[in-house]
Amino acid sequence: MKPKISIVKCKDYDTQKVYDAVKSSIKLLGGIQSFVKPGTKVLVKPNLLMAAQPESGIVTHPEMVRAVIKILKEINCSVYLGDGPSVWGSQIENIDHVYEASGTKRIAEEEGVRLVKFDNKRWRHNKFPLTTYLDECDYFINIPKLKTHEFTLLTAAIKNLFGLVWWTHKVELHKKHFEVEHFARMLADLYSEAKPSLTVVDAVTVLEGDGPATSGKRRNLNLVLAGSDCVALDSVMAVIMGIKPHDVLSTKEAAMRGLGISDLNGIEIVGEDLNSVIGRPFLLPVALFTRKLPKPLVNIAKKFIKYYPHPLHKVCIKCGACIKTCPKKVISMKRGRIAIDYRGCISCFCCQEICPVAALEIRRSFVARLAGL
């Protein structure tokens, strides 16, 4: 049977409009009871990358979260709401700030659900420690935000699962899998271990360009997507972005393993016609343009074609988030300014991802500029 993906239009984040769109997207798939039994415990996980405001386009909008919670409460489910924000070392100290700034705490209080922290873990096949709420709850619902990503190209259904990884072990995984192909394999491992019962995608306001954080550019897409196959969802969203599904290496890897369907001919799309919601291609992250080159040329030229983070000292607020998040510990504060030791930099762009004020831009080496990359 073909996996079914729903696409529904949603003009803005008005509470009733979002609820109607999310309700419709799930109804097109057979209704919430096709995925969750009444009276059960459900973990709801949005994308809360950092302490960003709801309108930033960086985090899952709280009204999307509210809509899913309401639908679950209609069948008497107990809801556990939470996420593990990005990879900076002092996450535990900042999670309350993330919940507050993103509007997640307010939604939890207004809807009377339990807001949780992913502070307990269980190792899975000696590969990664995941939150124990996956064990405590009967079901898991994924609510990602559609964004471009300077490392993985697209972050949505599969990439959002990275937030299930216990606290600062995210840093260790970045260190261990700093090549994008290796990171994609790790994400496929993660998806095979923690498959959501249902994924509802916030694609009302999205990010393009140098996403997934403050360097990205907001764009109104005005869509809600839903499905149970994260590979199929990411494939449909890739097409909407103007790229091929297998350009996203985590999608390619998961499809090759038989974890989902990436061929659009094998996916049933309900609701809006796919072609009717495809606009201009998304602006893509600058750092990914090396993918224009054939692999042999990349292997030869990769020592010379480089993209790297560069601090904008006039913008920097000296918060130290980039220092804490760097998996290779090559960022420091020297003479009151951020300094990067590029000899050890692996261009994972975690620093840019976590910067609250977009004070790290991506720069290109001379050869990359000369090649027009």
C-alpha atoms as a printed R data frame, in Angstrom:
    type eleno elety resid chain resno       x      y      z
1   ATOM     1    CA   MET     A     1   0.000  0.000  0.000
2   ATOM     2    CA   LYS     A     2   1.263  3.457 -0.892
3   ATOM     3    CA   PRO     A     3   2.061  5.788  1.994
4   ATOM     4    CA   LYS     A     4  -0.410  8.655  2.142
5   ATOM     5    CA   ILE     A     5   0.692 12.276  2.565
6   ATOM     6    CA   SER     A     6  -1.811 15.092  3.078
7   ATOM     7    CA   ILE     A     7  -1.285 18.695  2.002
8   ATOM     8    CA   VAL     A     8  -3.624 21.377  3.357
9   ATOM     9    CA   LYS     A     9  -3.480 25.146  2.962
10  ATOM    10    CA   CYS     A    10  -3.277 27.341  6.052
11  ATOM    11    CA   LYS     A    11  -3.186 31.114  5.558
12  ATOM    12    CA   ASP     A    12  -1.629 32.106  8.876
13  ATOM    13    CA   TYR     A    13  -1.227 31.110 12.537
14  ATOM    14    CA   ASP     A    14  -4.690 32.142 13.701
15  ATOM    15    CA   THR     A    15  -5.701 29.580 16.346
16  ATOM    16    CA   GLN     A    16  -8.875 28.394 14.610
17  ATOM    17    CA   LYS     A    17  -7.313 28.354 11.133
18  ATOM    18    CA   VAL     A    18  -4.401 26.227 12.314
19  ATOM    19    CA   TYR     A    19  -6.688 23.831 14.194
20  ATOM    20    CA   ASP     A    20  -8.923 23.412 11.132
21  ATOM    21    CA   ALA     A    21  -5.933 22.815  8.853
22  ATOM    22    CA   VAL     A    22  -4.287 20.284 11.179
23  ATOM    23    CA   LYS     A    23  -7.610 18.539 11.811
24  ATOM    24    CA   SER     A    24  -8.243 18.351  8.058
25  ATOM    25    CA   SER     A    25  -4.732 17.068  7.332
26  ATOM    26    CA   ILE     A    26  -5.180 14.224  9.812
27  ATOM    27    CA   LYS     A    27  -8.751 13.484  8.699
28  ATOM    28    CA   LEU     A    28  -7.528 13.045  5.117
29  ATOM    29    CA   LEU     A    29  -5.275 10.272  6.430
30  ATOM    30    CA   GLY     A    30  -8.113  8.482  8.230
31  ATOM    31    CA   GLY     A    31  -8.392 10.466 11.463
32  ATOM    32    CA   ILE     A    32  -6.326 10.568 14.623
33  ATOM    33    CA   GLN     A    33  -7.513  7.133 15.774
34  ATOM    34    CA   SER     A    34  -5.773  5.626 12.748
35  ATOM    35    CA   PHE     A    35  -2.506  6.515 14.506
36  ATOM    36    CA   VAL     A    36  -3.253  6.792 18.231
37  ATOM    37    CA   LYS     A    37  -5.588  4.805 20.489
38  ATOM    38    CA   PRO     A    38  -7.874  6.766 22.821
39  ATOM    39    CA   GLY     A    39  -6.820  7.147 26.442
40  ATOM    40    CA   THR     A    40  -3.110  6.541 25.839
41  ATOM    41    CA   LYS     A    41   0.051  8.477 26.654
42  ATOM    42    CA   VAL     A    42   1.483 10.485 23.754
43  ATOM    43    CA   LEU     A    43   4.807 12.279 23.474
44  ATOM    44    CA   VAL     A    44   4.499 15.406 21.283
45  ATOM    45    CA   LYS     A    45   7.800 16.731 19.966
46  ATOM    46    CA   PRO     A    46   8.017 20.063 18.103
47  ATOM    47    CA   ASN     A    47  11.196 21.594 16.664
48  ATOM    48    CA   LEU     A    48  12.545 23.924 19.362
49  ATOM    49    CA   LEU     A    49  16.030 24.544 18.056
50  ATOM    50    CA   MET     A    50  16.732 27.544 20.256
51  ATOM    51    CA   ALA     A    51  15.129 30.317 22.321
52  ATOM    52    CA   ALA     A    52  13.426 31.932 19.319
53  ATOM    53    CA   GLN     A    53  10.104 33.726 19.095
54  ATOM    54    CA   PRO     A    54   7.175 31.915 17.409
55  ATOM    55    CA   GLU     A    55   7.133 34.321 14.446
56  ATOM    56    CA   SER     A    56  10.858 33.789 13.722
57  ATOM    57    CA   GLY     A    57  10.284 30.792 11.463
58  ATOM    58    CA   ILE     A    58  12.974 28.950 13.438
59  ATOM    59    CA   VAL     A    59  10.756 26.952 15.801
60  ATOM    60    CA   THR     A    60   7.521 25.040 15.389
61  ATOM    61    CA   HIS     A    61   4.784 27.601 15.963
62  ATOM    62    CA   PRO     A    62   2.951 27.063 19.266
63  ATOM    63    CA   GLU     A    63  -0.438 27.127 17.542
64  ATOM    64    CA   MET     A    64   0.593 24.030 15.562
65  ATOM    65    CA   VAL     A    65   1.439 22.367 18.857
66  ATOM    66    CA   ARG     A    66  -1.862 23.484 20.388
67  ATOM    67    CA   ALA     A    67  -3.840 22.044 17.475
68  ATOM    68    CA   VAL     A    68  -2.217 18.603 17.830
69  ATOM    69    CA   ILE     A    69  -2.747 18.671 21.601
70  ATOM    70    CA   LYS     A    70  -6.432 19.542 21.217
71  ATOM    71    CA   ILE     A    71  -6.980 16.714 18.750
72  ATOM    72    CA   LEU     A    72  -5.323 14.264 21.152
73  ATOM    73    CA   LYS     A    73  -7.368 15.540 24.087
74  ATOM    74    CA   GLU     A    74 -10.532 14.915 22.079
75  ATOM    75    CA   ILE     A    75  -9.780 11.190 22.410
76  ATOM    76    CA   ASN     A    76  -8.746 11.503 26.085
77  ATOM    77    CA   CYS     A    77  -5.015 11.095 25.597
78  ATOM    78    CA   SER     A    78  -2.460 12.180 28.200
79  ATOM    79    CA   VAL     A    79   0.010 14.482 26.449
80  ATOM    80    CA   TYR     A    80   3.699 14.894 27.264
81  ATOM    81    CA   LEU     A    81   5.198 17.885 25.449
82  ATOM    82    CA   GLY     A    82   8.923 18.432 25.045
83  ATOM    83    CA   ASP     A    83  12.054 18.701 22.930
84  ATOM    84    CA   GLY     A    84  15.829 18.682 23.314
85  ATOM    85    CA   PRO     A    85  17.108 21.978 21.839
86  ATOM    86    CA   SER     A    86  20.339 22.353 19.929
87  ATOM    87    CA   VAL     A    87  23.814 21.169 20.801
88  ATOM    88    CA   TRP     A    88  25.262 23.848 23.056
89  ATOM    89    CA   GLY     A    89  26.847 22.603 26.226
90  ATOM    90    CA   SER     A    90  24.567 24.348 28.718
91  ATOM    91    CA   GLN     A    91  21.250 23.079 27.362
92  ATOM    92    CA   ILE     A    92  19.943 22.035 30.748
93  ATOM    93    CA   GLU     A    93  20.315 25.604 31.997
94  ATOM    94    CA   ASN     A    94  18.589 27.039 28.920
95  ATOM    95    CA   ILE     A    95  15.661 24.694 28.270
96  ATOM    96    CA   ASP     A    96  13.291 26.777 30.405
97  ATOM    97    CA   HIS     A    97  14.246 29.850 28.382
98  ATOM    98    CA   VAL     A    98  13.636 27.938 25.135
99  ATOM    99    CA   TYR     A    99  10.192 26.827 26.306
100 ATOM   100    CA   GLU     A   100   9.343 30.364 27.428
101 ATOM   101    CA   ALA     A   101  10.558 32.225 24.327
102 ATOM   102    CA   SER     A   102   9.039 29.781 21.822
103 ATOM   103    CA   GLY     A   103   5.583 29.948 23.405
104 ATOM   104    CA   THR     A   104   5.691 26.249 24.276
105 ATOM   105    CA   LYS     A   105   5.381 26.819 28.024
106 ATOM   106    CA   ARG     A   106   2.328 29.024 27.511
107 ATOM   107    CA   ILE     A   107   0.621 26.401 25.360
108 ATOM   108    CA   ALA     A   108   1.338 23.657 27.902
109 ATOM   109    CA   GLU     A   109  -0.193 25.766 30.681
110 ATOM   110    CA   GLU     A   110  -3.240 26.819 28.657
111 ATOM   111    CA   GLU     A   111  -3.950 23.291 27.452
112 ATOM   112    CA   GLY     A   112  -3.130 21.620 30.764
113 ATOM   113    CA   VAL     A   113  -0.513 19.185 29.475
114 ATOM   114    CA   ARG     A   114   2.775 18.085 30.991
115 ATOM   115    CA   LEU     A   115   5.865 19.960 29.775
116 ATOM   116    CA   VAL     A   116   8.890 17.663 30.085
117 ATOM   117    CA   LYS     A   117  12.658 17.811 29.793
118 ATOM   118    CA   PHE     A   118  14.622 15.064 28.090
119 ATOM   119    CA   ASP     A   119  16.966 14.631 31.038
120 ATOM   120    CA   ASN     A   120  16.819 10.821 31.316
121 ATOM   121    CA   LYS     A   121  18.192  8.548 28.623
122 ATOM   122    CA   ARG     A   122  18.392  4.964 27.394
123 ATOM   123    CA   TRP     A   123  21.113  3.828 25.010
124 ATOM   124    CA   ARG     A   124  19.894  2.316 21.745
125 ATOM   125    CA   HIS     A   125  22.158 -0.346 20.210
126 ATOM   126    CA   ASN     A   126  25.208  1.484 21.617
127 ATOM   127    CA   LYS     A   127  24.704  4.176 18.965
128 ATOM   128    CA   PHE     A   128  22.922  7.005 20.756
129 ATOM   129    CA   PRO     A   129  21.088  7.748 24.012
130 ATOM   130    CA   LEU     A   130  17.456  8.769 23.476
131 ATOM   131    CA   THR     A   131  14.962 10.262 25.888
132 ATOM   132    CA   THR     A   132  13.187  7.715 28.068
133 ATOM   133    CA   TYR     A   133   9.859  9.396 27.306
134 ATOM   134    CA   LEU     A   134   9.856  7.259 24.171
135 ATOM   135    CA   ASP     A   135   9.592  4.278 26.535
136 ATOM   136    CA   GLU     A   136   7.134  5.866 28.958
137 ATOM   137    CA   CYS     A   137   4.672  6.965 26.285
138 ATOM   138    CA   ASP     A   138   2.571  4.699 24.071
139 ATOM   139    CA   TYR     A   139   2.892  6.903 20.999
140 ATOM   140    CA   PHE     A   140   5.145  9.634 19.632
141 ATOM   141    CA   ILE     A   141   3.964 12.487 17.396
142 ATOM   142    CA   ASN     A   142   6.525 14.553 15.496
143 ATOM   143    CA   ILE     A   143   5.818 18.246 14.677
144 ATOM   144    CA   PRO     A   144   8.808 19.528 12.680
145 ATOM   145    CA   LYS     A   145   9.318 22.901 11.037
146 ATOM   146    CA   LEU     A   146  10.212 22.915  7.330
147 ATOM   147    CA   LYS     A   147  13.530 24.747  6.885
148 ATOM   148    CA   THR     A   148  16.664 24.655  4.805
149 ATOM   149    CA   HIS     A   149  19.774 23.481  6.648
150 ATOM   150    CA   GLU     A   150  23.367 24.409  5.800
151 ATOM   151    CA   PHE     A   151  24.576 20.886  6.633
152 ATOM   152    CA   THR     A   152  21.721 18.504  5.768
153 ATOM   153    CA   LEU     A   153  20.055 20.725  3.096
154 ATOM   154    CA   LEU     A   154  16.549 20.095  4.467
155 ATOM   155    CA   THR     A   155  15.379 19.738  8.038
156 ATOM   156    CA   ALA     A   156  11.889 18.405  8.546
157 ATOM   157    CA   ALA     A   157  10.460 14.984  9.413
158 ATOM   158    CA   ILE     A   158  13.622 12.863  9.833
159 ATOM   159    CA   LYS     A   159  16.059 15.558 10.976
160 ATOM   160    CA   ASN     A   160  13.663 16.685 13.732
161 ATOM   161    CA   LEU     A   161  14.235 13.325 15.436
162 ATOM   162    CA   PHE     A   162  17.743 14.505 16.346
163 ATOM   163    CA   GLY     A   163  16.140 16.415 19.202
164 ATOM   164    CA   LEU     A   164  15.357 13.075 20.884
165 ATOM   165    CA   VAL     A   165  19.075 12.542 21.489
166 ATOM   166    CA   TRP     A   166  20.037 13.101 25.109
167 ATOM   167    CA   TRP     A   167  21.367 16.580 25.823
168 ATOM   168    CA   THR     A   168  24.999 17.185 24.908
169 ATOM   169    CA   HIS     A   169  25.497 13.808 23.218
170 ATOM   170    CA   LYS     A   170  24.389 15.704 20.125
171 ATOM   171    CA   VAL     A   171  27.857 17.276 20.178
172 ATOM   172    CA   GLU     A   172  29.466 13.840 20.246
173 ATOM   173    CA   LEU     A   173  27.406 12.726 17.257
174 ATOM   174    CA   HIS     A   174  28.447 15.811 15.303
175 ATOM   175    CA   LYS     A   175  32.075 15.064 16.116
176 ATOM   176    CA   LYS     A   176  31.744 11.418 15.137
177 ATOM   177    CA   HIS     A   177  29.696 12.035 11.966
178 ATOM   178    CA   PHE     A   178  31.085 15.311 10.654
179 ATOM   179    CA   GLU     A   179  30.897 14.189  6.997
180 ATOM   180    CA   VAL     A   180  27.369 14.783  5.706
181 ATOM   181    CA   GLU     A   181  27.122 11.223  4.342
182 ATOM   182    CA   HIS     A   182  27.999  9.807  7.764
183 ATOM   183    CA   PHE     A   183  25.539 12.138  9.466
184 ATOM   184    CA   ALA     A   184  22.803 11.002  7.051
185 ATOM   185    CA   ARG     A   185  23.472  7.376  7.967
186 ATOM   186    CA   MET     A   186  23.224  8.286 11.645
187 ATOM   187    CA   LEU     A   187  19.872 10.000 11.034
188 ATOM   188    CA   ALA     A   188  18.608  6.893  9.239
189 ATOM   189    CA   ASP     A   189  19.725  4.824 12.247
190 ATOM   190    CA   LEU     A   190  17.809  7.202 14.470
191 ATOM   191    CA   TYR     A   191  14.665  6.981 12.344
192 ATOM   192    CA   SER     A   192  14.772  3.187 12.384
193 ATOM   193    CA   GLU     A   193  14.910  3.325 16.192
194 ATOM   194    CA   ALA     A   194  12.335  6.060 16.837
195 ATOM   195    CA   LYS     A   195   9.593  6.102 14.201
196 ATOM   196    CA   PRO     A   196   6.777  8.550 14.981
197 ATOM   197    CA   SER     A   197   3.220  7.278 14.783
198 ATOM   198    CA   LEU     A   198   2.327 10.501 12.986
199 ATOM   199    CA   THR     A   199   4.188 13.561 11.727
200 ATOM   200    CA   VAL     A   200   2.486 16.935 11.232
201 ATOM   201    CA   VAL     A   201   4.694 19.511  9.496
202 ATOM   202    CA   ASP     A   202   4.562 23.232 10.185
203 ATOM   203    CA   ALA     A   203   5.115 24.685  6.699
204 ATOM   204    CA   VAL     A   204   3.080 27.853  7.126
205 ATOM   205    CA   THR     A   205   6.087 30.123  7.600
206 ATOM   206    CA   VAL     A   206   9.346 28.399  6.660
207 ATOM   207    CA   LEU     A   207  13.025 29.274  6.304
208 ATOM   208    CA   GLU     A   208  15.075 29.270  3.120
209 ATOM   209    CA   GLY     A   209  18.671 30.260  2.389
210 ATOM   210    CA   ASP     A   210  21.163 29.691  5.198
211 ATOM   211    CA   GLY     A   211  18.746 27.977  7.593
212 ATOM   212    CA   PRO     A   212  17.881 26.521 10.029
213 ATOM   213    CA   ALA     A   213  18.332 29.449 12.426
214 ATOM   214    CA   THR     A   214  18.885 33.184 12.530
215 ATOM   215    CA   SER     A   215  20.736 33.358  9.186
216 ATOM   216    CA   GLY     A   216  17.779 31.891  7.300
217 ATOM   217    CA   LYS     A   217  15.190 33.954  5.427
218 ATOM   218    CA   ARG     A   218  11.510 33.663  6.272
219 ATOM   219    CA   ARG     A   219   9.087 32.676  3.552
220 ATOM   220    CA   ASN     A   220   5.322 32.165  3.666
221 ATOM   221    CA   LEU     A   221   4.460 28.753  2.246
222 ATOM   222    CA   ASN     A   222   1.060 28.527  3.975
223 ATOM   223    CA   LEU     A   223   0.902 24.747  4.162
224 ATOM   224    CA   VAL     A   224   0.389 21.952  6.670
225 ATOM   225    CA   LEU     A   225   1.550 18.462  5.687
226 ATOM   226    CA   ALA     A   226   0.994 15.189  7.516
227 ATOM   227    CA   GLY     A   227   1.772 11.492  7.205
228 ATOM   228    CA   SER     A   228   3.253  8.521  9.002
229 ATOM   229    CA   ASP     A   229   6.114  7.869  6.548
230 ATOM   230    CA   CYS     A   230   8.849 10.439  7.279
231 ATOM   231    CA   VAL     A   231  10.765  9.473  4.137
232 ATOM   232    CA   ALA     A   232   7.714 10.167  1.983
233 ATOM   233    CA   LEU     A   233   7.051 13.444  3.808
234 ATOM   234    CA   ASP     A   234  10.605 14.679  3.342
235 ATOM   235    CA   SER     A   235  10.460 13.636 -0.317
236 ATOM   236    CA   VAL     A   236   7.291 15.636 -0.949
237 ATOM   237    CA   MET     A   237   8.742 18.646  0.860
238 ATOM   238    CA   ALA     A   238  11.939 18.404 -1.173
239 ATOM   239    CA   VAL     A   239   9.909 18.653 -4.381
240 ATOM   240    CA   ILE     A   240   8.035 21.651 -2.987
241 ATOM   241    CA   MET     A   241  11.437 23.238 -2.262
242 ATOM   242    CA   GLY     A   242  12.522 22.656 -5.868
243 ATOM   243    CA   ILE     A   243  15.071 19.901 -5.225
244 ATOM   244    CA   LYS     A   244  15.135 16.147 -5.806
245 ATOM   245    CA   PRO     A   245  14.265 13.902 -2.837
246 ATOM   246    CA   HIS     A   246  17.637 12.122 -2.991
247 ATOM   247    CA   ASP     A   247  19.473 15.443 -2.847
248 ATOM   248    CA   VAL     A   248  18.651 15.122  0.851
249 ATOM   249    CA   LEU     A   249  21.058 12.377  1.891
250 ATOM   250    CA   SER     A   250  19.072 11.282  4.944
251 ATOM   251    CA   THR     A   251  16.065 10.690  2.676
252 ATOM   252    CA   LYS     A   252  18.208  8.740  0.218
253 ATOM   253    CA   GLU     A   253  19.784  6.619  2.954
254 ATOM   254    CA   ALA     A   254  16.478  5.844  4.690
255 ATOM   255    CA   ALA     A   255  14.816  4.938  1.376
256 ATOM   256    CA   MET     A   256  17.715  2.650  0.427
257 ATOM   257    CA   ARG     A   257  17.214  0.805  3.716
258 ATOM   258    CA   GLY     A   258  13.519  0.321  3.030
259 ATOM   259    CA   LEU     A   259  12.473  2.604  5.886
260 ATOM   260    CA   GLY     A   260  10.078  4.557  3.660
261 ATOM   261    CA   ILE     A   261   9.211  5.601  0.129
262 ATOM   262    CA   SER     A   262  11.006  8.425 -1.691
263 ATOM   263    CA   ASP     A   263   9.666  7.824 -5.221
264 ATOM   264    CA   LEU     A   264   6.701 10.158 -5.718
265 ATOM   265    CA   ASN     A   265   5.079  7.574 -8.002
266 ATOM   266    CA   GLY     A   266   4.817  5.356 -4.929
267 ATOM   267    CA   ILE     A   267   3.268  8.043 -2.710
268 ATOM   268    CA   GLU     A   268  -0.441  8.911 -2.546
269 ATOM   269    CA   ILE     A   269  -0.929 12.655 -2.069
270 ATOM   270    CA   VAL     A   270  -4.308 13.804 -0.770
271 ATOM   271    CA   GLY     A   271  -5.716 17.276 -0.215
272 ATOM   272    CA   GLU     A   272  -4.035 19.918 -2.358
273 ATOM   273    CA   ASP     A   273  -2.525 18.901 -5.679
274 ATOM   274    CA   LEU     A   274   1.265 18.863 -5.351
275 ATOM   275    CA   ASN     A   275   1.877 20.866 -8.511
276 ATOM   276    CA   SER     A   276  -0.469 23.611 -7.301
277 ATOM   277    CA   VAL     A   277   1.633 24.298 -4.178
278 ATOM   278    CA   ILE     A   278   5.039 24.404 -5.869
279 ATOM   279    CA   GLY     A   279   6.238 27.986 -6.251
280 ATOM   280    CA   ARG     A   280   9.679 29.352 -7.007
281 ATOM   281    CA   PRO     A   281  12.562 27.107 -5.898
282 ATOM   282    CA   PHE     A   282  13.828 27.725 -2.383
283 ATOM   283    CA   LEU     A   283  17.013 29.675 -1.864
284 ATOM   284    CA   LEU     A   284  19.526 27.043 -0.767
285 ATOM   285    CA   PRO     A   285  22.364 27.300  1.757
286 ATOM   286    CA   VAL     A   286  25.557 28.722  0.303
287 ATOM   287    CA   ALA     A   287  27.712 25.977  1.817
288 ATOM   288    CA   LEU     A   288  25.953 23.249 -0.169
289 ATOM   289    CA   PHE     A   289  26.907 24.428 -3.632
290 ATOM   290    CA   THR     A   290  29.887 22.078 -3.737
291 ATOM   291    CA   ARG     A   291  27.292 19.426 -4.563
292 ATOM   292    CA   LYS     A   292  27.199 20.894 -8.060
293 ATOM   293    CA   LEU     A   293  30.531 19.220 -8.692
294 ATOM   294    CA   PRO     A   294  31.005 15.549 -9.586
295 ATOM   295    CA   LYS     A   295  32.214 13.510 -6.622
296 ATOM   296    CA   PRO     A   296  35.733 12.844 -8.047
297 ATOM   297    CA   LEU     A   297  36.283 16.571 -8.528
298 ATOM   298    CA   VAL     A   298  35.078 17.296 -5.021
299 ATOM   299    CA   ASN     A   299  37.545 14.763 -3.619
300 ATOM   300    CA   ILE     A   300  40.397 16.402 -5.520
301 ATOM   301    CA   ALA     A   301  39.430 19.986 -4.836
302 ATOM   302    CA   LYS     A   302  37.978 19.774 -1.326
303 ATOM   303    CA   LYS     A   303  41.239 21.012  0.190
304 ATOM   304    CA   PHE     A   304  40.820 24.222 -1.750
305 ATOM   305    CA   ILE     A   305  37.036 24.625 -2.061
306 ATOM   306    CA   LYS     A   306  35.952 25.473  1.456
307 ATOM   307    CA   TYR     A   307  33.099 27.123  3.278
308 ATOM   308    CA   TYR     A   308  33.648 28.312  6.795
309 ATOM   309    CA   PRO     A   309  31.949 30.346  9.525
310 ATOM   310    CA   HIS     A   310  33.177 33.890  9.980
311 ATOM   311    CA   PRO     A   311  32.263 36.017 13.029
312 ATOM   312    CA   LEU     A   312  30.704 39.419 12.459
313 ATOM   313    CA   HIS     A   313  32.195 41.242 15.409
314 ATOM   314    CA   LYS     A   314  29.942 44.298 15.122
315 ATOM   315    CA   VAL     A   315  26.872 42.079 15.401
316 ATOM   316    CA   CYS     A   316  28.208 39.642 18.018
317 ATOM   317    CA   ILE     A   317  26.770 40.056 21.538
318 ATOM   318    CA   LYS     A   318  29.485 37.850 23.117
319 ATOM   319    CA   CYS     A   319  26.942 35.400 24.576
320 ATOM   320    CA   GLY     A   320  29.336 32.471 24.114
321 ATOM   321    CA   ALA     A   321  26.748 30.132 22.553
322 ATOM   322    CA   CYS     A   322  29.060 29.349 19.618
323 ATOM   323    CA   ILE     A   323  31.908 28.483 22.005
324 ATOM   324    CA   LYS     A   324  29.697 26.075 23.929
325 ATOM   325    CA   THR     A   325  28.223 24.423 20.844
326 ATOM   326    CA   CYS     A   326  31.438 23.826 18.849
327 ATOM   327    CA   PRO     A   327  32.005 20.029 18.728
328 ATOM   328    CA   LYS     A   328  35.737 20.465 18.033
329 ATOM   329    CA   LYS     A   329  36.248 23.242 20.628
330 ATOM   330    CA   VAL     A   330  38.034 25.514 18.164
331 ATOM   331    CA   ILE     A   331  36.079 28.671 19.035
332 ATOM   332    CA   SER     A   332  37.231 30.904 21.860
333 ATOM   333    CA   MET     A   333  37.040 34.460 23.128
334 ATOM   334    CA   LYS     A   334  40.284 36.357 22.589
335 ATOM   335    CA   ARG     A   335  40.729 40.006 23.487
336 ATOM   336    CA   GLY     A   336  36.980 40.350 23.841
337 ATOM   337    CA   ARG     A   337  36.217 38.947 20.366
338 ATOM   338    CA   ILE     A   338  35.172 35.554 19.001
339 ATOM   339    CA   ALA     A   339  38.106 33.734 17.395
340 ATOM   340    CA   ILE     A   340  38.028 30.513 15.347
341 ATOM   341    CA   ASP     A   341  40.997 28.178 14.895
342 ATOM   342    CA   TYR     A   342  40.281 27.089 11.332
343 ATOM   343    CA   ARG     A   343  42.928 24.350 11.472
344 ATOM   344    CA   GLY     A   344  40.471 22.276 13.490
345 ATOM   345    CA   CYS     A   345  37.171 23.605 12.082
346 ATOM   346    CA   ILE     A   346  35.101 20.874 10.367
347 ATOM   347    CA   SER     A   347  32.542 23.315  8.866
348 ATOM   348    CA   CYS     A   348  29.588 21.681 10.599
349 ATOM   349    CA   PHE     A   349  28.117 25.183 11.111
350 ATOM   350    CA   CYS     A   350  26.730 24.317 14.547
351 ATOM   351    CA   CYS     A   351  27.980 27.738 15.635
352 ATOM   352    CA   GLN     A   352  25.970 29.522 12.985
353 ATOM   353    CA   GLU     A   353  22.944 27.381 13.746
354 ATOM   354    CA   ILE     A   354  22.888 28.321 17.411
355 ATOM   355    CA   CYS     A   355  23.849 32.017 17.168
356 ATOM   356    CA   PRO     A   356  20.876 34.065 18.436
357 ATOM   357    CA   VAL     A   357  21.753 37.205 16.437
358 ATOM   358    CA   ALA     A   358  23.100 35.863 13.097
359 ATOM   359    CA   ALA     A   359  26.628 37.005 13.953
360 ATOM   360    CA   LEU     A   360  28.291 34.186 12.011
361 ATOM   361    CA   GLU     A   361  28.176 34.298  8.235
362 ATOM   362    CA   ILE     A   362  29.368 31.689  5.753
363 ATOM   363    CA   ARG     A   363  32.423 32.669  3.740
364 ATOM   364    CA   ARG     A   364  34.044 30.916  0.789
365 ATOM   365    CA   SER     A   365  37.656 30.197  0.035
366 ATOM   366    CA   PHE     A   366  39.284 31.981 -2.913
367 ATOM   367    CA   VAL     A   367  39.060 28.840 -5.085
368 ATOM   368    CA   ALA     A   368  35.357 28.435 -4.263
369 ATOM   369    CA   ARG     A   369  34.697 32.038 -5.279
370 ATOM   370    CA   LEU     A   370  36.772 31.608 -8.419
371 ATOM   371    CA   ALA     A   371  34.748 28.525 -9.357
372 ATOM   372    CA   GLY     A   372  31.503 30.404 -8.793
373 ATOM   373    CA   LEU     A   373  30.468 28.069 -5.970
